[in-house]
């Protein structure tokens, strides 16, 4: 009997040890299992590259962004660094969109108006592409004809580069000339004292010009002999000019071969615009368009009728 009881006790003790051992093993494995389950619950599906709050950014979103990049950048876009940069960009954009809506800025009248204007620009762009599907070809002959008919556009006469300021009185101009000869800065004086807003805003700096462009001061400007020479006062309808000569620019002539390709591109643009304007004209003619002339011109006051004699 004692022997049976001892065997029973040994079996029970062995079972208890086994059970405890199993429980201890579970305790070792449990954290890993919980972590794995949490990861599974919070994991991202294979088609998703990022989660931003309630929204997902998918691989399709990623590919659409990549397709907007120049061809040379697409290989970089599929590198780890490129992917990280693009996904960060998409995440930031989505965050801004969410915050934008949260603040109600999508209802802001200025925003709505600008979106509508942009939509109109896009519609114009896409309809132009739809009606002008083929590239406009400009022949060498047509380009050369334009070149010959507009030769002054490609052949620039001699130009002069100067600094200029305008004073109200001759004595003021003479005082400025004396100060310049003592070493004061022309640009500073022009910015502070010129009564001409154009030269004042540019500290006296004028773009190069031909004799024909500025006949009022051309004779004085082109008569200069050396750089930094001060000329004036030169009286014009504006006032009294004080001029600092910088340099003369020799005549420039561009041959047809030099301008041919850029000229053909410009003529193609002109041709496309003509086609679009003709398209618009046809739409207006068939669209039953009526304008409110009274609104455009303003309501005209009616002249009271004279009583009949």
C-alpha positions in Angstrom: 0.0 0.0 0.0 2.8 2.3 0.9 4.5 1.4 -2.3 1.3 2.2 -4.4 1.0 5.5 -2.6 4.6 6.4 -3.2 4.2 5.6 -6.9 1.1 7.7 -7.1 2.8 10.6 -5.3 5.8 10.3 -7.7 3.6 10.4 -10.7 1.7 13.4 -9.4 4.9 15.2 -8.6 6.3 14.5 -12.1 3.2 15.8 -13.7 3.3 18.9 -11.6 7.0 19.5 -12.6 6.1 18.9 -16.2 3.2 21.4 -16.0 5.3 24.0 -14.3 8.0 23.6 -16.8 5.6 24.0 -19.7 4.1 27.1 -18.0 7.6 28.6 -17.5 8.4 27.9 -21.2 5.2 29.7 -22.2 6.2 32.6 -20.1 9.5 32.8 -22.0 7.8 32.7 -25.4 4.8 34.8 -24.4 6.3 38.3 -24.9 7.5 37.4 -28.4 4.1 36.0 -29.3 2.4 39.1 -28.0 4.8 41.4 -29.9 4.2 39.3 -33.1 0.4 39.5 -32.6 0.6 43.3 -32.1 2.8 43.7 -35.1 0.2 41.7 -37.1 -2.6 43.9 -35.8 -0.8 47.2 -36.5 1.1 45.9 -39.6 0.9 47.5 -43.0 -0.3 45.5 -46.0 2.0 44.9 -48.9 0.2 47.4 -51.1 0.6 50.2 -48.6 3.8 52.3 -48.2 2.6 54.5 -45.3 -0.4 55.1 -43.0 -1.3 58.7 -42.1 -4.0 58.7 -39.5 -7.1 57.2 -41.1 -5.6 57.2 -44.6 -3.3 55.0 -46.5 -0.6 55.9 -49.0 -0.4 53.0 -51.5 2.2 51.8 -53.9 0.0 53.2 -56.7 0.3 56.7 -55.1 4.1 56.2 -54.9 4.3 55.2 -58.6 2.1 58.1 -59.7 4.6 60.5 -58.0 7.6 58.7 -59.6 6.0 59.1 -63.0 5.9 62.8 -62.6 9.7 62.9 -62.2 12.2 63.4 -65.1 13.4 60.1 -66.6 16.8 60.6 -65.2 15.5 60.7 -61.6 13.4 57.6 -61.7 16.2 55.1 -61.1 17.1 57.1 -57.9 13.4 57.1 -56.9 13.6 53.3 -56.6 16.7 53.3 -54.3 16.1 53.1 -50.6 17.1 56.8 -50.2 14.8 57.8 -53.0 11.9 55.8 -51.7 12.3 57.3 -48.2 12.4 60.8 -49.6 9.3 60.4 -51.8 7.3 58.6 -49.1 8.2 61.4 -46.6 7.1 63.9 -49.2 3.8 62.1 -49.7 3.3 61.8 -45.9 3.9 65.5 -45.4 1.5 66.4 -48.2 -1.2 64.1 -46.7 -0.7 65.6 -43.3 -1.1 69.1 -44.7 -4.2 68.1 -46.6 -5.7 66.7 -43.4 -4.8 69.8 -41.3 -6.0 72.0 -44.2 -9.5 70.4 -44.1 -9.5 70.4 -40.3 -9.0 74.1 -40.2 -11.7 74.7 -42.8 -9.3 76.3 -45.2 -10.7 74.3 -48.1 -13.8 76.6 -47.7 -11.7 79.8 -47.8 -13.1 82.0 -50.7 -9.6 83.0 -51.9 -8.5 79.4 -52.0 -11.7 78.3 -53.8 -11.4 81.2 -56.4 -7.7 80.3 -57.1 -8.6 76.6 -57.5 -11.3 77.6 -60.0 -8.9 79.9 -61.9 -6.4 77.0 -62.1 -9.1 74.7 -63.3 -9.9 77.1 -66.1 -6.2 77.3 -67.1 -6.0 73.5 -67.2 -9.1 73.2 -69.3 -7.6 75.7 -71.8 -4.3 73.8 -71.9 -6.0 70.4 -72.4 -8.4 71.6 -75.0 -5.5 73.2 -76.9 -3.7 69.9 -76.9 -6.9 68.2 -78.0 -7.5 70.4 -81.1 -3.8 70.7 -82.0 -2.7 67.1 -81.7 0.1 67.2 -84.3 3.3 69.1 -84.0 3.3 72.3 -86.0 6.1 72.1 -88.7 7.7 75.3 -89.9 9.7 75.0 -93.0 13.1 76.6 -93.5 11.6 78.7 -96.3 8.9 80.2 -94.0 11.4 80.9 -91.3 13.8 82.6 -93.7 11.0 84.7 -95.1 10.2 86.0 -91.6 13.9 86.6 -91.0 14.2 88.8 -94.1 10.9 90.7 -93.4 12.0 91.4 -89.8 15.7 92.0 -90.3 15.9 94.8 -87.6 14.8 92.3 -85.0 18.0 90.3 -85.7 20.4 93.1 -86.4 20.9 95.5 -83.4 22.5 98.9 -84.1 25.1 100.3 -81.8 24.0 100.8 -78.2 25.2 102.7 -75.2 25.2 101.7 -71.5 24.9 104.6 -69.0 23.8 105.5 -65.5 21.3 108.4 -65.4 19.5 110.6 -62.9 17.1 113.5 -63.4 17.0 116.7 -61.3 14.4 119.4 -61.3 16.7 122.4 -61.5 19.9 123.1 -63.4 21.7 124.2 -60.3 20.8 120.9 -58.6 22.3 119.0 -61.5 25.5 121.1 -61.3 25.7 120.5 -57.6 25.4 116.7 -58.2 28.1 116.8 -60.9 30.5 118.6 -58.4 29.7 115.9 -55.8 30.4 113.1 -58.2 33.7 114.6 -59.2 34.6 114.5 -55.5 34.0 110.8 -55.5 30.4 110.4 -54.2 28.6 107.2 -55.5 26.4 107.8 -58.5 23.9 105.0 -57.6 23.4 106.3 -54.1 22.8 109.9 -55.3 20.4 108.7 -58.0 18.4 106.5 -55.6 18.0 109.4 -53.2 17.7 112.5 -55.4 16.5 111.6 -58.9 13.0 112.9 -59.6 12.5 110.3 -62.3 10.9 107.2 -60.6 12.5 104.7 -63.1 16.1 105.9 -62.6 15.4 106.4 -58.9 14.1 102.8 -58.4 17.1 101.4 -60.3 19.8 103.6 -58.6 20.4 105.2 -62.0 20.9 102.0 -64.0 19.4 102.2 -67.5 19.2 99.2 -69.9 21.4 99.6 -73.0 19.6 101.6 -75.7 20.1 102.7 -79.3 20.1 106.3 -80.7 16.5 105.8 -81.9 15.3 104.6 -78.6 16.3 107.7 -76.6 16.7 110.6 -78.9 16.4 113.0 -76.0 19.7 112.0 -74.4 21.3 109.9 -77.2 23.5 112.7 -78.6 25.1 113.4 -75.2 25.4 109.7 -74.2 27.0 108.6 -77.5 29.4 111.5 -77.5 31.3 110.2 -74.4 34.9 109.1 -74.9 35.9 107.2 -71.9 34.3 105.0 -69.2 32.9 106.7 -66.0 32.8 110.1 -67.8 30.2 112.4 -66.3 28.0 114.2 -68.8 25.5 117.0 -68.2 23.4 118.7 -67.4 21.3 117.6 -70.4 17.9 119.4 -70.5 14.8 117.4 -71.6 11.1 117.6 -70.9 11.7 115.5 -67.8 14.2 117.9 -66.2 18.0 118.0 -66.1 19.9 114.8 -66.7 23.2 113.9 -65.2 24.8 110.9 -67.0 27.6 108.6 -66.2 28.9 106.8 -69.3 29.7 103.1 -68.9 30.4 101.7 -72.4 29.3 101.5 -76.0 28.0 98.2 -77.4 29.0 97.5 -81.0 26.3 96.6 -83.6 25.3 93.0 -83.4 24.1 90.9 -86.4 22.8 87.4 -86.1 22.7 85.3 -89.3 19.7 83.2 -90.3 21.5 80.0 -89.4 22.2 81.3 -85.9 18.5 82.0 -85.2 16.8 79.4 -87.5 15.8 76.8 -84.9 14.7 79.3 -82.2 12.8 81.2 -84.9 11.0 78.1 -86.1 10.0 77.3 -82.5 8.6 80.8 -82.1 6.7 80.7 -85.4 5.2 77.3 -84.4 3.9 78.9 -81.1 2.4 81.8 -83.1 0.8 79.3 -85.5 -0.7 77.3 -82.6 -2.1 80.5 -81.1 -3.7 81.4 -84.4 -5.3 78.0 -84.6 -6.7 78.3 -81.1 -8.1 81.8 -81.7 -9.8 80.5 -84.9 -11.2 77.7 -82.8 -12.6 80.2 -80.2 -14.0 82.3 -83.0 -15.9 79.3 -84.3 -17.2 78.5 -80.8 -18.5 82.0 -80.3 -20.2 82.0 -83.7 -22.0 78.8 -83.0 -22.6 79.3 -79.2 -25.3 82.0 -79.4 -23.2 84.4 -77.3 -24.8 87.7 -76.2 -23.1 90.5 -74.3 -24.7 93.0 -72.0 -23.4 96.2 -73.7 -25.2 98.4 -71.1 -23.1 96.8 -68.4 -19.9 97.1 -70.4 -20.3 100.7 -71.5 -22.2 101.8 -68.5 -25.8 103.0 -68.4 -26.2 106.0 -70.6 -28.3 108.8 -69.2 -31.2 109.6 -71.4 -31.4 113.2 -72.7 -34.7 114.7 -71.6 -36.9 115.4 -74.5 -37.7 119.0 -75.3 -41.4 119.8 -74.9 -43.1 120.2 -78.2 -43.7 123.9 -79.2 
